[in-house]
């Protein structure tokens, strides 16, 4: 009689098993609602930031110049909450990763679509948070343009998140509260087993640590503990950080005698630097707020843009601003009417009481309220009334 070979164990017997409160639905819900709130804040502030940087033509002249600190708050929240969401994301993934070992892997068409949506959600969240983090240090180890891809994937992530919430809403609702019937029905853990509260406390400490040590780059009361952020608000020429230097822009040597500000309009004219400095000078306190998340208030002195456009015969008109910089995505900048006619918008010649340094845009630069730093054009040479 032939002996039979033993049958291989079923696939489910080869998969690891997971037990305990660290991987249950209540823990996943508790972390997920915090992560969802963070993602919502990042999406809303990201959309606002994008349209302030790249407004469509119908919106360009309607964007508000006030409050002066609006973009500073928006981008500080976007980057600060995005960094805080990173430990939340990995905590959530660690809690739910046992789902990868469920057998059978696909239980039907609906289950396959659900798993596909989760794959898109996870990939999108990891992509957005990690590429956003690398953007804060201006490191781009990829072949695509960061801004449009980051913006597009943000919408993809939003759609995947909404779909996931719709599918999982019964579980989310059932396990939302600590004392809900579903939560109380979960198995009790052994006395010395790691518990949910320990995991959530650890995540809270991680979120607090990365927030406190990075948010000082925009929330200056915490600048003394700004240990992990790529910028310190006090480090830079004249006490203000710089993203793009004059060397990178090719503007380290500006011939002051030859430089002219050309203003194109119904009554075009040119001004030398001495003539520009002889015009009425105004002082304003405005922040530089950069898309990478750092910001700081500074004291600026210069000529009001509204006075320059009025002299050109087009008071309060929209502008196109041209820099001496020969290359770069923001060498030419469009400024809508609300900014051009605001009395706080200057063609600045001085920063914190001193003449602009080359890195800060010498001989002249734009400073306007509620604007991204990339649109505060440096090394200005031409204003075109539109």
C-alpha positions as CSV (number, residue, x, y, z in Angstrom):
1,X,0.0,0.0,0.0
2,X,1.4,3.3,-1.0
3,X,1.9,5.9,1.7
4,X,0.3,9.3,1.0
5,X,2.4,12.5,1.1
6,X,1.1,14.9,3.7
7,X,-0.9,17.7,2.2
8,X,0.6,21.2,2.5
9,X,-1.0,23.4,5.1
10,X,-3.6,25.9,3.8
11,X,-2.3,29.4,3.0
12,X,-4.1,30.8,6.1
13,X,-2.1,28.5,8.4
14,X,1.2,30.0,7.1
15,X,0.2,33.6,7.8
16,X,1.1,35.3,11.0
17,X,-1.7,35.9,13.5
18,X,-2.2,39.2,15.3
19,X,-4.0,39.7,18.6
20,X,-4.3,42.5,21.0
21,X,-5.5,46.1,21.4
22,X,-2.7,47.6,19.3
23,X,-4.2,46.2,16.1
24,X,-7.9,46.4,16.8
25,X,-10.6,48.5,15.2
26,X,-10.9,50.9,18.1
27,X,-7.1,51.7,17.9
28,X,-7.3,52.2,14.1
29,X,-10.3,54.5,14.5
30,X,-8.6,56.6,17.3
31,X,-5.5,57.2,15.2
32,X,-7.4,57.5,12.0
33,X,-9.6,60.4,13.1
34,X,-6.5,62.4,14.1
35,X,-4.8,61.6,10.8
36,X,-7.9,62.4,8.9
37,X,-8.2,65.8,10.6
38,X,-4.5,66.5,9.8
39,X,-5.0,65.5,6.2
40,X,-8.1,67.8,5.9
41,X,-6.1,70.8,7.2
42,X,-3.2,70.0,4.8
43,X,-5.6,69.7,1.9
44,X,-7.5,73.0,2.6
45,X,-4.3,75.0,3.2
46,X,-2.6,73.3,0.2
47,X,-5.4,74.4,-2.1
48,X,-5.3,77.9,-0.7
49,X,-1.5,78.1,-1.1
50,X,-1.6,76.8,-4.7
51,X,-4.2,79.3,-5.8
52,X,-2.3,82.2,-4.1
53,X,0.8,81.1,-6.1
54,X,-0.9,80.2,-9.4
55,X,-4.2,82.0,-9.5
56,X,-6.4,81.4,-12.6
57,X,-7.0,84.6,-14.7
58,X,-10.5,85.0,-13.3
59,X,-9.2,85.1,-9.7
60,X,-6.0,87.0,-10.1
61,X,-7.4,90.4,-9.4
62,X,-9.7,89.3,-6.6
63,X,-7.2,87.6,-4.3
64,X,-7.2,89.5,-0.9
65,X,-4.2,91.4,0.3
66,X,-5.4,91.3,3.9
67,X,-4.9,90.0,6.5
68,X,-1.3,90.8,6.1
69,X,-0.4,87.6,8.0
70,X,-2.8,85.3,6.1
71,X,-0.3,83.4,4.0
72,X,2.1,83.1,6.9
73,X,-0.6,81.4,9.0
74,X,-1.8,79.2,6.0
75,X,1.6,77.9,5.1
76,X,2.8,77.5,8.7
77,X,-0.2,75.3,9.3
78,X,0.3,73.4,6.1
79,X,3.9,72.5,6.8
80,X,3.6,72.2,10.6
81,X,0.5,69.9,10.4
82,X,2.0,67.9,7.5
83,X,5.1,67.1,9.5
84,X,3.0,66.2,12.6
85,X,1.0,63.8,10.4
86,X,4.0,61.7,9.5
87,X,4.2,59.8,12.8
88,X,0.4,59.6,12.8
89,X,0.5,58.0,9.3
90,X,3.1,55.4,10.3
91,X,1.2,54.7,13.5
92,X,-2.0,54.1,11.6
93,X,-0.2,51.8,9.1
94,X,1.4,49.8,11.9
95,X,-2.0,49.3,13.5
96,X,-3.7,48.1,10.3
97,X,-0.9,46.2,8.5
98,X,-2.2,42.8,9.7
99,X,-4.9,43.3,7.1
100,X,-2.2,42.5,4.6
101,X,-2.2,38.9,5.8
102,X,-6.0,38.3,5.6
103,X,-6.8,35.2,3.6
104,X,-8.3,34.9,1.1
105,X,-6.6,38.1,-0.2
106,X,-9.6,39.0,-2.3
107,X,-13.1,37.9,-1.3
108,X,-15.0,39.3,-4.3
109,X,-15.3,42.3,-6.5
110,X,-16.3,44.7,-3.7
111,X,-13.5,43.6,-1.5
112,X,-11.0,43.9,-4.4
113,X,-12.2,47.5,-5.1
114,X,-11.9,48.3,-1.4
115,X,-8.3,47.0,-1.2
116,X,-7.5,48.9,-4.4
117,X,-8.8,52.2,-2.9
118,X,-6.8,51.5,0.3
119,X,-3.7,51.0,-1.8
120,X,-4.2,54.3,-3.6
121,X,-4.9,56.0,-0.2
122,X,-1.8,54.7,1.4
123,X,0.5,55.4,-1.6
124,X,-1.0,58.9,-2.0
125,X,-0.5,59.7,1.7
126,X,3.1,58.5,1.8
127,X,3.9,60.4,-1.4
128,X,2.3,63.6,-0.2
129,X,3.9,63.7,3.2
130,X,7.4,62.5,2.2
131,X,7.7,64.7,-0.9
132,X,6.3,67.6,1.1
133,X,8.9,67.0,3.8
134,X,11.7,67.0,1.2
135,X,10.4,70.2,-0.3
136,X,11.0,71.9,3.1
137,X,14.7,71.3,2.6
138,X,14.5,72.1,-1.1
139,X,15.8,68.6,-2.1
140,X,14.1,67.2,-5.2
141,X,15.5,63.7,-6.0
142,X,12.9,63.1,-8.7
143,X,12.5,63.9,-12.4
144,X,9.1,65.7,-12.2
145,X,8.1,69.2,-11.2
146,X,7.1,69.2,-7.5
147,X,4.3,71.8,-7.4
148,X,1.9,70.5,-10.1
149,X,2.5,66.8,-9.2
150,X,2.1,67.4,-5.4
151,X,-1.1,69.3,-6.1
152,X,-2.6,66.7,-8.4
153,X,-1.8,63.8,-6.1
154,X,-3.4,65.8,-3.3
155,X,-6.7,65.7,-5.2
156,X,-6.2,61.9,-5.9
157,X,-5.6,61.4,-2.2
158,X,-8.7,63.4,-1.2
159,X,-10.9,61.2,-3.5
160,X,-9.4,58.0,-2.1
161,X,-9.9,59.2,1.5
162,X,-13.5,60.1,0.9
163,X,-14.1,56.7,-0.7
164,X,-12.4,55.0,2.2
165,X,-14.5,56.9,4.7
166,X,-17.7,56.0,2.9
167,X,-16.8,52.3,2.9
168,X,-15.6,52.2,6.5
169,X,-18.2,54.5,8.0
170,X,-20.0,51.7,9.9
171,X,-16.8,50.7,11.6
172,X,-15.7,54.2,12.3
173,X,-19.1,55.1,13.8
174,X,-19.2,51.9,15.9
175,X,-15.7,52.4,17.4
176,X,-15.6,56.2,17.6
177,X,-16.2,56.4,21.3
178,X,-14.2,54.7,24.0
179,X,-17.4,53.6,25.8
180,X,-19.4,52.6,22.7
181,X,-20.9,49.1,22.7
182,X,-18.6,47.8,20.0
183,X,-15.5,49.1,21.9
184,X,-16.6,47.5,25.1
185,X,-17.2,44.2,23.3
186,X,-13.6,43.9,22.3
187,X,-11.6,41.2,24.0
188,X,-9.9,42.2,27.3
189,X,-6.2,42.2,27.3
190,X,-3.9,40.4,29.8
191,X,-2.8,42.7,32.6
192,X,0.8,43.1,31.4
193,X,0.1,43.3,27.7
194,X,0.9,46.5,25.8
195,X,-2.3,48.5,25.7
196,X,-3.9,51.0,23.4
197,X,-3.3,53.9,25.8
198,X,0.4,53.3,25.7
199,X,0.5,53.4,21.9
200,X,-1.6,56.6,21.7
201,X,0.6,58.2,24.4
202,X,3.7,57.3,22.4
203,X,2.2,58.8,19.2
204,X,1.2,62.0,21.1
205,X,4.8,62.4,22.3
206,X,6.2,61.8,18.8
207,X,3.8,64.3,17.3
208,X,4.6,66.9,20.0
209,X,8.3,66.4,19.6
210,X,8.4,66.9,15.8
211,X,6.0,69.9,16.1
212,X,7.9,71.7,18.9
213,X,11.3,71.2,17.2
214,X,10.1,72.4,13.7
215,X,7.3,74.9,14.1
216,X,9.6,77.6,15.4
217,X,10.7,78.3,11.8
218,X,7.3,80.1,11.4
219,X,6.0,80.4,15.0
220,X,8.8,82.5,16.2
221,X,8.1,82.3,20.0
222,X,9.4,78.7,19.6
223,X,12.4,79.6,17.5
224,X,14.8,78.8,20.3
225,X,13.8,75.1,20.1
226,X,13.8,75.1,16.3
227,X,16.2,72.1,16.2
228,X,15.0,70.0,13.3
229,X,13.6,72.5,10.9
230,X,15.7,73.4,7.9
231,X,15.4,77.2,8.5
232,X,15.9,79.3,11.6
233,X,14.0,82.6,11.3
234,X,17.0,84.7,12.6
235,X,19.7,83.1,10.4
236,X,20.4,85.0,7.2
237,X,21.6,88.4,5.9
238,X,20.2,91.3,7.9
239,X,18.5,88.8,10.2
240,X,16.2,87.2,7.6
241,X,16.6,83.8,5.9
242,X,17.2,83.5,2.2
243,X,16.0,80.7,-0.1
244,X,17.4,81.7,-3.5
245,X,20.8,83.5,-3.3
246,X,22.1,86.1,-5.7
247,X,24.8,83.7,-6.7
248,X,22.2,81.1,-7.7
249,X,20.3,83.8,-9.6
250,X,23.4,85.2,-11.3
251,X,22.8,88.7,-9.8
252,X,25.8,89.1,-7.5
253,X,27.2,92.1,-9.5
254,X,24.6,94.7,-10.3
255,X,26.0,97.9,-11.9
256,X,24.3,100.5,-9.8
257,X,25.1,103.3,-12.2
258,X,23.7,101.4,-15.2
259,X,20.6,100.0,-13.5
260,X,17.3,101.4,-14.4
261,X,13.8,100.8,-13.2
262,X,11.6,100.7,-16.3
263,X,7.9,101.3,-15.8
264,X,5.8,100.6,-18.8
265,X,2.3,102.0,-19.0
266,X,0.3,104.8,-20.7
267,X,3.0,107.2,-19.6
268,X,6.2,105.1,-19.5
269,X,9.3,106.3,-17.7
270,X,12.6,105.2,-16.2
271,X,14.3,105.9,-12.9
272,X,17.8,105.5,-11.7
273,X,18.4,104.1,-8.3
274,X,19.1,107.6,-6.9
275,X,15.9,108.9,-8.4
276,X,14.0,106.0,-7.0
277,X,15.5,106.6,-3.5
278,X,14.5,110.3,-3.8
279,X,10.8,109.5,-4.1
280,X,8.7,109.5,-1.0
281,X,9.7,106.5,1.1
282,X,7.3,104.4,3.2
283,X,7.9,102.0,6.0
284,X,5.9,98.8,6.6
285,X,6.1,95.8,8.9
286,X,5.4,92.7,6.8
287,X,6.3,89.0,6.9
288,X,8.2,87.0,4.3
289,X,6.3,83.6,4.3
290,X,7.8,80.9,2.1
291,X,6.1,77.8,0.7
292,X,8.7,75.6,2.5
293,X,7.1,76.7,5.8
294,X,9.4,79.3,7.3
295,X,8.4,82.9,7.9
296,X,9.3,86.0,9.8
297,X,8.2,89.6,10.1
298,X,10.6,92.3,8.9
299,X,10.8,96.0,8.6
300,X,10.8,97.3,5.0
301,X,11.3,100.7,3.4
302,X,10.6,101.7,-0.1
303,X,8.3,103.3,-2.7
304,X,4.7,102.4,-2.9
305,X,3.7,100.4,-6.0
306,X,0.5,102.4,-6.3
307,X,2.5,105.6,-6.6
308,X,4.6,104.1,-9.4
309,X,1.6,102.9,-11.3
310,X,-0.2,106.3,-10.8
311,X,2.9,108.1,-12.3
312,X,2.6,105.7,-15.3
313,X,-1.0,106.8,-15.8
314,X,-2.6,103.6,-14.5
315,X,-3.3,104.0,-10.8
316,X,-4.1,100.7,-9.1
317,X,-3.6,98.6,-12.3
318,X,-2.4,95.0,-12.3
319,X,1.3,94.5,-12.9
320,X,3.9,92.2,-14.4
321,X,7.1,92.4,-12.5
322,X,10.4,91.4,-14.2
323,X,13.6,90.4,-12.4
324,X,17.2,90.8,-13.4
325,X,17.4,87.0,-12.9
326,X,17.8,85.3,-16.2
327,X,16.5,81.9,-15.3
328,X,14.0,80.5,-12.8
329,X,10.3,79.7,-12.5
330,X,9.5,83.1,-10.9
331,X,11.7,85.4,-12.9
332,X,8.5,87.1,-14.1
333,X,5.7,87.6,-11.7
334,X,2.1,88.8,-12.2
335,X,0.5,90.9,-9.4
336,X,-3.2,91.4,-9.3
337,X,-4.9,94.8,-8.7
338,X,-5.7,94.2,-5.0
339,X,-2.0,93.9,-4.2
340,X,-0.9,96.6,-6.6
341,X,-3.2,99.2,-5.1
342,X,-2.6,98.2,-1.5
343,X,-0.7,101.0,0.4
344,X,1.5,98.3,2.1
345,X,2.8,96.9,-1.2
346,X,6.3,98.4,-1.8
347,X,9.2,98.3,-4.2
348,X,11.5,98.0,-1.2
349,X,15.1,99.4,-1.1
350,X,15.9,98.7,2.6
351,X,15.4,95.9,5.0
352,X,15.5,96.3,8.8
353,X,16.9,99.8,8.3
354,X,19.7,98.8,6.0
355,X,20.2,98.8,2.2
356,X,19.2,95.4,0.7
357,X,22.0,92.9,0.4
358,X,22.4,91.1,-3.0
359,X,20.8,88.0,-1.5
360,X,17.7,90.0,-0.5
361,X,17.2,91.5,-3.9
362,X,19.5,94.5,-4.2
363,X,18.8,97.0,-5.7
364,X,15.0,96.7,-5.4
365,X,12.5,94.0,-4.6
366,X,8.8,93.5,-4.1
367,X,7.2,93.2,-0.7
368,X,3.4,92.8,-0.5
369,X,1.0,91.6,2.2
370,X,-0.5,88.1,2.2
371,X,1.7,86.8,-0.6
372,X,3.9,83.7,-1.0
373,X,7.6,84.4,-0.7
374,X,8.3,83.2,-4.2
375,X,6.1,86.1,-5.5
376,X,8.0,88.7,-3.5
377,X,10.2,89.2,-6.6
378,X,13.9,90.2,-6.0
379,X,16.3,92.1,-8.3
380,X,13.4,94.0,-9.9
381,X,14.2,95.9,-13.1
382,X,10.9,96.3,-14.9
383,X,7.2,97.0,-14.0
384,X,4.6,96.5,-16.8
385,X,1.2,98.0,-16.2
386,X,-1.5,95.5,-17.4
